[in-house]
């Protein structure tokens, strides 16, 4: 018998890439490369965009980041 199990952060958790994994790219661009998201907001956006082509999804993330700060941590 198999059992599937899923683990997600709390809906109010701030999520972002581990700094050690993106610090070189951030230093080269002299800014934060990837936005921080509140997990629930990210999942809502993902659910709206997941069946679209990749480029429009990336653009939607950029627009969301540019219009208002997603989260602070």
PDB file of N, CA, C, O and CB in Angstrom:
ATOM      1  N   UNK A   1       0.844  -1.163   0.000  1.00  0.00           N
ATOM      2  CA  UNK A   1       0.000   0.000   0.000  1.00  0.00           C
ATOM      3  C   UNK A   1       0.898   1.237   0.000  1.00  0.00           C
ATOM      4  O   UNK A   1       1.939   1.263   0.656  1.00  0.00           O
ATOM      5  CB  UNK A   1      -0.965  -0.008   1.217  1.00  0.00           C
ATOM      6  N   UNK A   2       0.478   2.257  -0.745  1.00  0.00           N
ATOM      7  CA  UNK A   2       1.186   3.530  -0.796  1.00  0.00           C
ATOM      8  C   UNK A   2       0.314   4.608  -0.191  1.00  0.00           C
ATOM      9  O   UNK A   2      -0.914   4.547  -0.248  1.00  0.00           O
ATOM     10  CB  UNK A   2       1.580   3.894  -2.243  1.00  0.00           C
ATOM     11  N   UNK A   3       0.964   5.580   0.380  1.00  0.00           N
ATOM     12  CA  UNK A   3       0.252   6.697   0.981  1.00  0.00           C
ATOM     13  C   UNK A   3       0.916   7.985   0.516  1.00  0.00           C
ATOM     14  O   UNK A   3       2.115   8.180   0.720  1.00  0.00           O
ATOM     15  CB  UNK A   3       0.242   6.595   2.542  1.00  0.00           C
ATOM     16  N   UNK A   4       0.150   8.848  -0.100  1.00  0.00           N
ATOM     17  CA  UNK A   4       0.675  10.144  -0.538  1.00  0.00           C
ATOM     18  C   UNK A   4       0.534  11.138   0.606  1.00  0.00           C
ATOM     19  O   UNK A   4      -0.482  11.175   1.301  1.00  0.00           O
ATOM     20  CB  UNK A   4      -0.067  10.658  -1.817  1.00  0.00           C
ATOM     21  N   UNK A   5       1.554  11.923   0.778  1.00  0.00           N
ATOM     22  CA  UNK A   5       1.545  12.922   1.844  1.00  0.00           C
ATOM     23  C   UNK A   5       2.085  14.223   1.270  1.00  0.00           C
ATOM     24  O   UNK A   5       3.050  14.217   0.505  1.00  0.00           O
ATOM     25  CB  UNK A   5       2.390  12.453   3.080  1.00  0.00           C
ATOM     26  N   UNK A   6       1.474  15.322   1.632  1.00  0.00           N
ATOM     27  CA  UNK A   6       1.903  16.620   1.129  1.00  0.00           C
ATOM     28  C   UNK A   6       2.207  17.537   2.304  1.00  0.00           C
ATOM     29  O   UNK A   6       1.524  17.507   3.328  1.00  0.00           O
ATOM     30  CB  UNK A   6       0.824  17.245   0.209  1.00  0.00           C
ATOM     31  N   UNK A   7       3.221  18.334   2.141  1.00  0.00           N
ATOM     32  CA  UNK A   7       3.599  19.271   3.190  1.00  0.00           C
ATOM     33  C   UNK A   7       3.774  20.637   2.554  1.00  0.00           C
ATOM     34  O   UNK A   7       4.545  20.791   1.606  1.00  0.00           O
ATOM     35  CB  UNK A   7       4.900  18.818   3.924  1.00  0.00           C
ATOM     36  N   UNK A   8       3.075  21.611   3.061  1.00  0.00           N
ATOM     37  CA  UNK A   8       3.192  22.987   2.591  1.00  0.00           C
ATOM     38  C   UNK A   8       3.382  23.889   3.796  1.00  0.00           C
ATOM     39  O   UNK A   8       2.991  23.535   4.908  1.00  0.00           O
ATOM     40  CB  UNK A   8       1.943  23.415   1.764  1.00  0.00           C
ATOM     41  N   UNK A   9       3.977  25.044   3.583  1.00  0.00           N
ATOM     42  CA  UNK A   9       4.073  26.007   4.682  1.00  0.00           C
ATOM     43  C   UNK A   9       2.691  26.552   5.023  1.00  0.00           C
ATOM     44  O   UNK A   9       1.739  26.354   4.269  1.00  0.00           O
ATOM     45  CB  UNK A   9       5.033  27.164   4.317  1.00  0.00           C
ATOM     46  N   UNK A  10       2.582  27.233   6.147  1.00  0.00           N
ATOM     47  CA  UNK A  10       1.327  27.875   6.515  1.00  0.00           C
ATOM     48  C   UNK A  10       0.939  28.907   5.471  1.00  0.00           C
ATOM     49  O   UNK A  10       1.802  29.426   4.762  1.00  0.00           O
ATOM     50  CB  UNK A  10       1.436  28.529   7.899  1.00  0.00           C
ATOM     51  N   UNK A  11      -0.342  29.209   5.367  1.00  0.00           N
ATOM     52  CA  UNK A  11      -0.820  30.131   4.332  1.00  0.00           C
ATOM     53  C   UNK A  11      -0.252  31.534   4.485  1.00  0.00           C
ATOM     54  O   UNK A  11      -0.194  32.283   3.510  1.00  0.00           O
ATOM     55  CB  UNK A  11      -2.328  30.196   4.357  1.00  0.00           C
ATOM     56  N   UNK A  12       0.171  31.906   5.699  1.00  0.00           N
ATOM     57  CA  UNK A  12       0.724  33.246   5.921  1.00  0.00           C
ATOM     58  C   UNK A  12       2.257  33.264   5.897  1.00  0.00           C
ATOM     59  O   UNK A  12       2.865  34.295   6.183  1.00  0.00           O
ATOM     60  CB  UNK A  12       0.230  33.792   7.252  1.00  0.00           C
ATOM     61  N   UNK A  13       2.880  32.143   5.562  1.00  0.00           N
ATOM     62  CA  UNK A  13       4.342  32.065   5.514  1.00  0.00           C
ATOM     63  C   UNK A  13       4.887  32.844   4.324  1.00  0.00           C
ATOM     64  O   UNK A  13       4.299  32.842   3.243  1.00  0.00           O
ATOM     65  CB  UNK A  13       4.803  30.602   5.443  1.00  0.00           C
ATOM     66  N   UNK A  14       6.010  33.504   4.537  1.00  0.00           N
ATOM     67  CA  UNK A  14       6.699  34.211   3.459  1.00  0.00           C
ATOM     68  C   UNK A  14       7.679  33.224   2.835  1.00  0.00           C
ATOM     69  O   UNK A  14       8.521  32.650   3.526  1.00  0.00           O
ATOM     70  CB  UNK A  14       7.439  35.512   3.985  1.00  0.00           C
ATOM     71  N   UNK A  15       7.563  33.032   1.525  1.00  0.00           N
ATOM     72  CA  UNK A  15       8.419  32.070   0.826  1.00  0.00           C
ATOM     73  C   UNK A  15       9.307  32.791  -0.176  1.00  0.00           C
ATOM     74  O   UNK A  15       8.909  33.783  -0.787  1.00  0.00           O
ATOM     75  CB  UNK A  15       7.570  30.996   0.112  1.00  0.00           C
ATOM     76  N   UNK A  16      10.518  32.272  -0.329  1.00  0.00           N
ATOM     77  CA  UNK A  16      11.485  32.814  -1.278  1.00  0.00           C
ATOM     78  C   UNK A  16      12.640  31.827  -1.392  1.00  0.00           C
ATOM     79  O   UNK A  16      12.795  30.961  -0.531  1.00  0.00           O
ATOM     80  CB  UNK A  16      11.992  34.230  -0.834  1.00  0.00           C
ATOM     81  N   UNK A  17      13.457  31.943  -2.445  1.00  0.00           N
ATOM     82  CA  UNK A  17      14.575  31.015  -2.606  1.00  0.00           C
ATOM     83  C   UNK A  17      15.601  31.194  -1.487  1.00  0.00           C
ATOM     84  O   UNK A  17      15.734  32.275  -0.914  1.00  0.00           O
ATOM     85  CB  UNK A  17      15.244  31.216  -3.975  1.00  0.00           C
ATOM     86  N   UNK A  18      16.307  30.133  -1.195  1.00  0.00           N
ATOM     87  CA  UNK A  18      17.384  30.205  -0.206  1.00  0.00           C
ATOM     88  C   UNK A  18      18.430  31.205  -0.705  1.00  0.00           C
ATOM     89  O   UNK A  18      18.903  31.085  -1.835  1.00  0.00           O
ATOM     90  CB  UNK A  18      18.028  28.791   0.041  1.00  0.00           C
ATOM     91  N   UNK A  19      18.796  32.186   0.119  1.00  0.00           N
ATOM     92  CA  UNK A  19      19.756  33.206  -0.327  1.00  0.00           C
ATOM     93  C   UNK A  19      21.056  32.623  -0.879  1.00  0.00           C
ATOM     94  O   UNK A  19      21.609  33.159  -1.839  1.00  0.00           O
ATOM     95  CB  UNK A  19      20.078  34.130   0.819  1.00  0.00           C
ATOM     96  N   UNK A  20      21.546  31.547  -0.297  1.00  0.00           N
ATOM     97  CA  UNK A  20      22.797  30.952  -0.773  1.00  0.00           C
ATOM     98  C   UNK A  20      22.684  30.455  -2.208  1.00  0.00           C
ATOM     99  O   UNK A  20      23.689  30.368  -2.914  1.00  0.00           O
ATOM    100  CB  UNK A  20      23.209  29.804   0.134  1.00  0.00           C
ATOM    101  N   UNK A  21      21.481  30.130  -2.643  1.00  0.00           N
ATOM    102  CA  UNK A  21      21.296  29.618  -3.998  1.00  0.00           C
ATOM    103  C   UNK A  21      21.205  30.718  -5.050  1.00  0.00           C
ATOM    104  O   UNK A  21      21.415  30.454  -6.234  1.00  0.00           O
ATOM    105  CB  UNK A  21      20.057  28.773  -4.054  1.00  0.00           C
ATOM    106  N   UNK A  22      20.900  31.932  -4.644  1.00  0.00           N
ATOM    107  CA  UNK A  22      20.715  33.013  -5.618  1.00  0.00           C
ATOM    108  C   UNK A  22      21.614  34.217  -5.362  1.00  0.00           C
ATOM    109  O   UNK A  22      21.507  35.216  -6.073  1.00  0.00           O
ATOM    110  CB  UNK A  22      19.279  33.459  -5.612  1.00  0.00           C
ATOM    111  N   UNK A  23      22.500  34.149  -4.366  1.00  0.00           N
ATOM    112  CA  UNK A  23      23.285  35.335  -4.021  1.00  0.00           C
ATOM    113  C   UNK A  23      24.219  35.781  -5.141  1.00  0.00           C
ATOM    114  O   UNK A  23      24.411  36.984  -5.318  1.00  0.00           O
ATOM    115  CB  UNK A  23      24.090  35.067  -2.780  1.00  0.00           C
ATOM    116  N   UNK A  24      24.805  34.861  -5.903  1.00  0.00           N
ATOM    117  CA  UNK A  24      25.693  35.258  -7.001  1.00  0.00           C
ATOM    118  C   UNK A  24      24.926  36.055  -8.049  1.00  0.00           C
ATOM    119  O   UNK A  24      25.389  37.101  -8.502  1.00  0.00           O
ATOM    120  CB  UNK A  24      26.344  34.020  -7.647  1.00  0.00           C
ATOM    121  N   UNK A  25      23.755  35.560  -8.432  1.00  0.00           N
ATOM    122  CA  UNK A  25      22.935  36.259  -9.422  1.00  0.00           C
ATOM    123  C   UNK A  25      22.470  37.614  -8.884  1.00  0.00           C
ATOM    124  O   UNK A  25      22.434  38.596  -9.624  1.00  0.00           O
ATOM    125  CB  UNK A  25      21.718  35.397  -9.817  1.00  0.00           C
ATOM    126  N   UNK A  26      22.117  37.668  -7.604  1.00  0.00           N
ATOM    127  CA  UNK A  26      21.673  38.920  -6.997  1.00  0.00           C
ATOM    128  C   UNK A  26      22.808  39.938  -6.959  1.00  0.00           C
ATOM    129  O   UNK A  26      22.588  41.123  -7.208  1.00  0.00           O
ATOM    130  CB  UNK A  26      21.139  38.670  -5.580  1.00  0.00           C
ATOM    131  N   UNK A  27      24.016  39.483  -6.649  1.00  0.00           N
ATOM    132  CA  UNK A  27      25.167  40.386  -6.625  1.00  0.00           C
ATOM    133  C   UNK A  27      25.450  40.945  -8.016  1.00  0.00           C
ATOM    134  O   UNK A  27      25.753  42.128  -8.167  1.00  0.00           O
ATOM    135  CB  UNK A  27      26.407  39.661  -6.086  1.00  0.00           C
ATOM    136  N   UNK A  28      25.349  40.092  -9.027  1.00  0.00           N
ATOM    137  CA  UNK A  28      25.605  40.535 -10.399  1.00  0.00           C
ATOM    138  C   UNK A  28      24.599  41.593 -10.835  1.00  0.00           C
ATOM    139  O   UNK A  28      24.955  42.540 -11.537  1.00  0.00           O
ATOM    140  CB  UNK A  28      25.561  39.344 -11.361  1.00  0.00           C
ATOM    141  N   UNK A  29      23.364  41.440 -10.428  1.00  0.00           N
ATOM    142  CA  UNK A  29      22.321  42.384 -10.822  1.00  0.00           C
ATOM    143  C   UNK A  29      22.129  43.484  -9.786  1.00  0.00           C
ATOM    144  O   UNK A  29      21.377  44.432 -10.013  1.00  0.00           O
ATOM    145  CB  UNK A  29      21.009  41.653 -11.042  1.00  0.00           C
ATOM    146  N   UNK A  30      22.810  43.358  -8.648  1.00  0.00           N
ATOM    147  CA  UNK A  30      22.765  44.343  -7.572  1.00  0.00           C
ATOM    148  C   UNK A  30      21.343  44.592  -7.068  1.00  0.00           C
ATOM    149  O   UNK A  30      20.982  45.724  -6.748  1.00  0.00           O
ATOM    150  CB  UNK A  30      23.375  45.646  -8.042  1.00  0.00           C
ATOM    151  N   UNK A  31      20.547  43.540  -7.001  1.00  0.00           N
ATOM    152  CA  UNK A  31      19.191  43.639  -6.475  1.00  0.00           C
ATOM    153  C   UNK A  31      18.661  42.249  -6.164  1.00  0.00           C
ATOM    154  O   UNK A  31      19.270  41.241  -6.520  1.00  0.00           O
ATOM    155  CB  UNK A  31      18.264  44.364  -7.474  1.00  0.00           C
ATOM    156  N   UNK A  32      17.523  42.216  -5.500  1.00  0.00           N
ATOM    157  CA  UNK A  32      16.858  40.940  -5.245  1.00  0.00           C
ATOM    158  C   UNK A  32      16.333  40.404  -6.566  1.00  0.00           C
ATOM    159  O   UNK A  32      15.596  41.098  -7.267  1.00  0.00           O
ATOM    160  CB  UNK A  32      15.702  41.095  -4.204  1.00  0.00           C
ATOM    161  N   UNK A  33      16.700  39.186  -6.912  1.00  0.00           N
ATOM    162  CA  UNK A  33      16.361  38.610  -8.207  1.00  0.00           C
ATOM    163  C   UNK A  33      14.962  38.014  -8.212  1.00  0.00           C
ATOM    164  O   UNK A  33      14.222  38.165  -9.184  1.00  0.00           O
ATOM    165  CB  UNK A  33      17.373  37.551  -8.589  1.00  0.00           C
ATOM    166  N   UNK A  34      14.604  37.346  -7.140  1.00  0.00           N
ATOM    167  CA  UNK A  34      13.306  36.679  -7.065  1.00  0.00           C
ATOM    168  C   UNK A  34      12.475  37.320  -5.959  1.00  0.00           C
ATOM    169  O   UNK A  34      12.999  37.606  -4.883  1.00  0.00           O
ATOM    170  CB  UNK A  34      13.477  35.154  -6.811  1.00  0.00           C
ATOM    171  N   UNK A  35      11.193  37.548  -6.208  1.00  0.00           N
ATOM    172  CA  UNK A  35      10.357  38.194  -5.188  1.00  0.00           C
ATOM    173  C   UNK A  35      10.019  37.249  -4.047  1.00  0.00           C
ATOM    174  O   UNK A  35      10.067  36.026  -4.183  1.00  0.00           O
ATOM    175  CB  UNK A  35       9.073  38.717  -5.813  1.00  0.00           C
ATOM    176  N   UNK A  36       9.679  37.855  -2.926  1.00  0.00           N
ATOM    177  CA  UNK A  36       9.151  37.094  -1.799  1.00  0.00           C
ATOM    178  C   UNK A  36       7.637  37.088  -1.937  1.00  0.00           C
ATOM    179  O   UNK A  36       7.043  38.070  -2.383  1.00  0.00           O
ATOM    180  CB  UNK A  36       9.605  37.702  -0.413  1.00  0.00           C
ATOM    181  N   UNK A  37       7.022  35.992  -1.558  1.00  0.00           N
ATOM    182  CA  UNK A  37       5.573  35.857  -1.642  1.00  0.00           C
ATOM    183  C   UNK A  37       5.017  35.345  -0.328  1.00  0.00           C
ATOM    184  O   UNK A  37       5.669  34.575   0.377  1.00  0.00           O
ATOM    185  CB  UNK A  37       5.179  34.920  -2.788  1.00  0.00           C
ATOM    186  N   UNK A  38       3.813  35.775  -0.005  1.00  0.00           N
ATOM    187  CA  UNK A  38       3.044  35.104   1.032  1.00  0.00           C
ATOM    188  C   UNK A  38       2.512  33.848   0.353  1.00  0.00           C
ATOM    189  O   UNK A  38       1.958  33.925  -0.744  1.00  0.00           O
ATOM    190  CB  UNK A  38       1.870  36.029   1.634  1.00  0.00           C
ATOM    191  N   UNK A  39       2.674  32.696   0.992  1.00  0.00           N
ATOM    192  CA  UNK A  39       2.365  31.420   0.347  1.00  0.00           C
ATOM    193  C   UNK A  39       0.954  31.379  -0.228  1.00  0.00           C
ATOM    194  O   UNK A  39       0.769  30.918  -1.354  1.00  0.00           O
ATOM    195  CB  UNK A  39       2.540  30.291   1.333  1.00  0.00           C
ATOM    196  N   UNK A  40      -0.037  31.845   0.511  1.00  0.00           N
ATOM    197  CA  UNK A  40      -1.424  31.810   0.029  1.00  0.00           C
ATOM    198  C   UNK A  40      -1.592  32.657  -1.234  1.00  0.00           C
ATOM    199  O   UNK A  40      -2.275  32.243  -2.171  1.00  0.00           O
ATOM    200  CB  UNK A  40      -2.385  32.305   1.126  1.00  0.00           C
ATOM    201  N   UNK A  41      -0.972  33.841  -1.263  1.00  0.00           N
ATOM    202  CA  UNK A  41      -1.058  34.703  -2.448  1.00  0.00           C
ATOM    203  C   UNK A  41      -0.393  34.039  -3.654  1.00  0.00           C
ATOM    204  O   UNK A  41      -0.903  34.103  -4.773  1.00  0.00           O
ATOM    205  CB  UNK A  41      -0.402  36.071  -2.167  1.00  0.00           C
ATOM    206  N   UNK A  42       0.748  33.403  -3.410  1.00  0.00           N
ATOM    207  CA  UNK A  42       1.439  32.709  -4.494  1.00  0.00           C
ATOM    208  C   UNK A  42       0.579  31.579  -5.055  1.00  0.00           C
ATOM    209  O   UNK A  42       0.485  31.419  -6.272  1.00  0.00           O
ATOM    210  CB  UNK A  42       2.785  32.155  -4.004  1.00  0.00           C
ATOM    211  N   UNK A  43      -0.042  30.804  -4.186  1.00  0.00           N
ATOM    212  CA  UNK A  43      -0.858  29.680  -4.648  1.00  0.00           C
ATOM    213  C   UNK A  43      -2.081  30.158  -5.430  1.00  0.00           C
ATOM    214  O   UNK A  43      -2.484  29.516  -6.400  1.00  0.00           O
ATOM    215  CB  UNK A  43      -1.302  28.826  -3.459  1.00  0.00           C
ATOM    216  N   UNK A  44      -2.670  31.277  -5.017  1.00  0.00           N
ATOM    217  CA  UNK A  44      -3.808  31.826  -5.767  1.00  0.00           C
ATOM    218  C   UNK A  44      -3.361  32.247  -7.164  1.00  0.00           C
ATOM    219  O   UNK A  44      -4.029  31.946  -8.153  1.00  0.00           O
ATOM    220  CB  UNK A  44      -4.433  33.031  -5.016  1.00  0.00           C
ATOM    221  N   UNK A  45      -2.239  32.937  -7.240  1.00  0.00           N
ATOM    222  CA  UNK A  45      -1.712  33.370  -8.534  1.00  0.00           C
ATOM    223  C   UNK A  45      -1.340  32.157  -9.388  1.00  0.00           C
ATOM    224  O   UNK A  45      -1.636  32.119 -10.582  1.00  0.00           O
ATOM    225  CB  UNK A  45      -0.484  34.289  -8.341  1.00  0.00           C
ATOM    226  N   UNK A  46      -0.702  31.186  -8.780  1.00  0.00           N
ATOM    227  CA  UNK A  46      -0.325  29.970  -9.509  1.00  0.00           C
ATOM    228  C   UNK A  46      -1.556  29.261 -10.070  1.00  0.00           C
ATOM    229  O   UNK A  46      -1.550  28.823 -11.221  1.00  0.00           O
ATOM    230  CB  UNK A  46       0.458  29.017  -8.592  1.00  0.00           C
ATOM    231  N   UNK A  47      -2.604  29.147  -9.268  1.00  0.00           N
ATOM    232  CA  UNK A  47      -3.824  28.465  -9.718  1.00  0.00           C
ATOM    233  C   UNK A  47      -4.458  29.187 -10.907  1.00  0.00           C
ATOM    234  O   UNK A  47      -5.016  28.545 -11.796  1.00  0.00           O
ATOM    235  CB  UNK A  47      -4.837  28.368  -8.566  1.00  0.00           C
ATOM    236  N   UNK A  48      -4.373  30.511 -10.925  1.00  0.00           N
ATOM    237  CA  UNK A  48      -4.938  31.281 -12.031  1.00  0.00           C
ATOM    238  C   UNK A  48      -4.122  31.130 -13.314  1.00  0.00           C
ATOM    239  O   UNK A  48      -4.673  31.193 -14.413  1.00  0.00           O
ATOM    240  CB  UNK A  48      -5.028  32.748 -11.650  1.00  0.00           C
ATOM    241  N   UNK A  49      -2.814  30.931 -13.175  1.00  0.00           N
ATOM    242  CA  UNK A  49      -1.919  30.991 -14.329  1.00  0.00           C
ATOM    243  C   UNK A  49      -1.328  29.658 -14.766  1.00  0.00           C
ATOM    244  O   UNK A  49      -0.655  29.608 -15.796  1.00  0.00           O
ATOM    245  CB  UNK A  49      -0.818  31.915 -14.033  1.00  0.00           C
ATOM    246  N   UNK A  50      -1.551  28.579 -14.029  1.00  0.00           N
ATOM    247  CA  UNK A  50      -0.799  27.350 -14.275  1.00  0.00           C
ATOM    248  C   UNK A  50      -1.015  26.716 -15.640  1.00  0.00           C
ATOM    249  O   UNK A  50      -0.145  25.980 -16.105  1.00  0.00           O
ATOM    250  CB  UNK A  50      -1.141  26.365 -13.244  1.00  0.00           C
ATOM    251  N   UNK A  51      -2.128  26.969 -16.296  1.00  0.00           N
ATOM    252  CA  UNK A  51      -2.363  26.355 -17.598  1.00  0.00           C
ATOM    253  C   UNK A  51      -2.041  27.289 -18.762  1.00  0.00           C
ATOM    254  O   UNK A  51      -2.298  26.948 -19.917  1.00  0.00           O
ATOM    255  CB  UNK A  51      -3.795  25.904 -17.696  1.00  0.00           C
ATOM    256  N   UNK A  52      -1.487  28.454 -18.473  1.00  0.00           N
ATOM    257  CA  UNK A  52      -1.077  29.375 -19.528  1.00  0.00           C
ATOM    258  C   UNK A  52       0.349  29.043 -19.962  1.00  0.00           C
ATOM    259  O   UNK A  52       1.062  28.298 -19.290  1.00  0.00           O
ATOM    260  CB  UNK A  52      -1.177  30.849 -19.048  1.00  0.00           C
ATOM    261  N   UNK A  53       0.744  29.607 -21.087  1.00  0.00           N
ATOM    262  CA  UNK A  53       2.127  29.443 -21.542  1.00  0.00           C
ATOM    263  C   UNK A  53       3.065  30.044 -20.500  1.00  0.00           C
ATOM    264  O   UNK A  53       2.661  30.904 -19.717  1.00  0.00           O
ATOM    265  CB  UNK A  53       2.345  30.113 -22.936  1.00  0.00           C
ATOM    266  N   UNK A  54       4.314  29.593 -20.489  1.00  0.00           N
ATOM    267  CA  UNK A  54       5.256  30.027 -19.454  1.00  0.00           C
ATOM    268  C   UNK A  54       5.531  31.519 -19.488  1.00  0.00           C
ATOM    269  O   UNK A  54       5.526  32.162 -18.438  1.00  0.00           O
ATOM    270  CB  UNK A  54       6.551  29.281 -19.597  1.00  0.00           C
ATOM    271  N   UNK A  55       5.770  32.083 -20.648  1.00  0.00           N
ATOM    272  CA  UNK A  55       6.128  33.501 -20.715  1.00  0.00           C
ATOM    273  C   UNK A  55       5.080  34.404 -20.071  1.00  0.00           C
ATOM    274  O   UNK A  55       5.447  35.266 -19.272  1.00  0.00           O
ATOM    275  CB  UNK A  55       6.331  33.911 -22.156  1.00  0.00           C
ATOM    276  N   UNK A  56       3.785  34.247 -20.381  1.00  0.00           N
ATOM    277  CA  UNK A  56       2.793  35.093 -19.701  1.00  0.00           C
ATOM    278  C   UNK A  56       2.791  34.903 -18.183  1.00  0.00           C
ATOM    279  O   UNK A  56       2.538  35.851 -17.440  1.00  0.00           O
ATOM    280  CB  UNK A  56       1.408  34.800 -20.247  1.00  0.00           C
ATOM    281  N   UNK A  57       3.069  33.691 -17.724  1.00  0.00           N
ATOM    282  CA  UNK A  57       3.121  33.464 -16.273  1.00  0.00           C
ATOM    283  C   UNK A  57       4.262  34.247 -15.664  1.00  0.00           C
ATOM    284  O   UNK A  57       4.094  34.882 -14.622  1.00  0.00           O
ATOM    285  CB  UNK A  57       3.277  31.966 -15.953  1.00  0.00           C
ATOM    286  N   UNK A  58       5.430  34.211 -16.304  1.00  0.00           N
ATOM    287  CA  UNK A  58       6.574  34.946 -15.782  1.00  0.00           C
ATOM    288  C   UNK A  58       6.289  36.440 -15.768  1.00  0.00           C
ATOM    289  O   UNK A  58       6.631  37.134 -14.810  1.00  0.00           O
ATOM    290  CB  UNK A  58       7.826  34.652 -16.611  1.00  0.00           C
ATOM    291  N   UNK A  59       5.664  36.934 -16.826  1.00  0.00           N
ATOM    292  CA  UNK A  59       5.323  38.353 -16.890  1.00  0.00           C
ATOM    293  C   UNK A  59       4.331  38.724 -15.789  1.00  0.00           C
ATOM    294  O   UNK A  59       4.451  39.795 -15.194  1.00  0.00           O
ATOM    295  CB  UNK A  59       4.741  38.702 -18.268  1.00  0.00           C
ATOM    296  N   UNK A  60       3.366  37.870 -15.510  1.00  0.00           N
ATOM    297  CA  UNK A  60       2.395  38.139 -14.448  1.00  0.00           C
ATOM    298  C   UNK A  60       3.090  38.237 -13.099  1.00  0.00           C
ATOM    299  O   UNK A  60       2.737  39.085 -12.279  1.00  0.00           O
ATOM    300  CB  UNK A  60       1.317  37.046 -14.409  1.00  0.00           C
ATOM    301  N   UNK A  61       4.071  37.382 -12.862  1.00  0.00           N
ATOM    302  CA  UNK A  61       4.824  37.439 -11.605  1.00  0.00           C
ATOM    303  C   UNK A  61       5.598  38.749 -11.517  1.00  0.00           C
ATOM    304  O   UNK A  61       5.642  39.377 -10.460  1.00  0.00           O
ATOM    305  CB  UNK A  61       5.790  36.235 -11.489  1.00  0.00           C
ATOM    306  N   UNK A  62       6.209  39.161 -12.630  1.00  0.00           N
ATOM    307  CA  UNK A  62       6.962  40.414 -12.637  1.00  0.00           C
ATOM    308  C   UNK A  62       6.047  41.593 -12.367  1.00  0.00           C
ATOM    309  O   UNK A  62       6.395  42.482 -11.589  1.00  0.00           O
ATOM    310  CB  UNK A  62       7.683  40.603 -13.974  1.00  0.00           C
ATOM    311  N   UNK A  63       4.877  41.613 -13.000  1.00  0.00           N
ATOM    312  CA  UNK A  63       3.917  42.700 -12.793  1.00  0.00           C
ATOM    313  C   UNK A  63       3.467  42.729 -11.346  1.00  0.00           C
ATOM    314  O   UNK A  63       3.382  43.797 -10.739  1.00  0.00           O
ATOM    315  CB  UNK A  63       2.703  42.546 -13.726  1.00  0.00           C
ATOM    316  N   UNK A  64       3.180  41.568 -10.795  1.00  0.00           N
ATOM    317  CA  UNK A  64       2.737  41.500  -9.405  1.00  0.00           C
ATOM    318  C   UNK A  64       3.818  42.033  -8.480  1.00  0.00           C
ATOM    319  O   UNK A  64       3.517  42.733  -7.513  1.00  0.00           O
ATOM    320  CB  UNK A  64       2.369  40.058  -9.021  1.00  0.00           C
ATOM    321  N   UNK A  65       5.071  41.711  -8.765  1.00  0.00           N
ATOM    322  CA  UNK A  65       6.179  42.184  -7.954  1.00  0.00           C
ATOM    323  C   UNK A  65       6.345  43.696  -8.083  1.00  0.00           C
ATOM    324  O   UNK A  65       6.624  44.377  -7.097  1.00  0.00           O
ATOM    325  CB  UNK A  65       7.470  41.474  -8.353  1.00  0.00           C
ATOM    326  N   UNK A  66       6.174  44.221  -9.294  1.00  0.00           N
ATOM    327  CA  UNK A  66       6.402  45.637  -9.546  1.00  0.00           C
ATOM    328  C   UNK A  66       5.294  46.527  -8.999  1.00  0.00           C
ATOM    329  O   UNK A  66       5.555  47.674  -8.639  1.00  0.00           O
ATOM    330  CB  UNK A  66       6.550  45.871 -11.017  1.00  0.00           C
ATOM    331  N   UNK A  67       4.068  46.029  -8.928  1.00  0.00           N
ATOM    332  CA  UNK A  67       2.953  46.876  -8.515  1.00  0.00           C
ATOM    333  C   UNK A  67       2.874  47.067  -7.015  1.00  0.00           C
ATOM    334  O   UNK A  67       2.436  48.120  -6.553  1.00  0.00           O
ATOM    335  CB  UNK A  67       1.669  46.298  -9.007  1.00  0.00           C
ATOM    336  N   UNK A  68       3.281  46.087  -6.254  1.00  0.00           N
ATOM    337  CA  UNK A  68       3.232  46.204  -4.797  1.00  0.00           C
ATOM    338  C   UNK A  68       4.153  45.168  -4.188  1.00  0.00           C
ATOM    339  O   UNK A  68       4.304  44.068  -4.720  1.00  0.00           O
ATOM    340  CB  UNK A  68       1.785  46.032  -4.265  1.00  0.00           C
ATOM    341  N   UNK A  69       4.773  45.524  -3.063  1.00  0.00           N
ATOM    342  CA  UNK A  69       5.596  44.514  -2.402  1.00  0.00           C
ATOM    343  C   UNK A  69       4.720  43.333  -1.987  1.00  0.00           C
ATOM    344  O   UNK A  69       3.643  43.527  -1.423  1.00  0.00           O
ATOM    345  CB  UNK A  69       6.327  45.114  -1.170  1.00  0.00           C
ATOM    346  N   UNK A  70       5.166  42.146  -2.256  1.00  0.00           N
ATOM    347  CA  UNK A  70       4.402  40.944  -1.940  1.00  0.00           C
ATOM    348  C   UNK A  70       4.485  40.658  -0.450  1.00  0.00           C
ATOM    349  O   UNK A  70       3.468  40.427   0.205  1.00  0.00           O
ATOM    350  CB  UNK A  70       4.913  39.738  -2.753  1.00  0.00           C
ATOM    351  N   UNK A  71       5.682  40.672   0.074  1.00  0.00           N
ATOM    352  CA  UNK A  71       5.866  40.337   1.480  1.00  0.00           C
ATOM    353  C   UNK A  71       7.197  40.898   1.946  1.00  0.00           C
ATOM    354  O   UNK A  71       8.064  41.229   1.137  1.00  0.00           O
ATOM    355  CB  UNK A  71       5.801  38.802   1.708  1.00  0.00           C
ATOM    356  N   UNK A  72       7.344  40.997   3.233  1.00  0.00           N
ATOM    357  CA  UNK A  72       8.616  41.421   3.793  1.00  0.00           C
ATOM    358  C   UNK A  72       9.054  40.411   4.824  1.00  0.00           C
ATOM    359  O   UNK A  72       8.253  39.917   5.618  1.00  0.00           O
ATOM    360  CB  UNK A  72       8.518  42.831   4.410  1.00  0.00           C
ATOM    361  N   UNK A  73      10.314  40.116   4.802  1.00  0.00           N
ATOM    362  CA  UNK A  73      10.880  39.190   5.799  1.00  0.00           C
ATOM    363  C   UNK A  73      12.378  39.326   5.791  1.00  0.00           C
ATOM    364  O   UNK A  73      13.064  38.642   6.551  1.00  0.00           O
ATOM    365  CB  UNK A  73      10.466  37.718   5.517  1.00  0.00           C
TER     366      UNK A  73
END
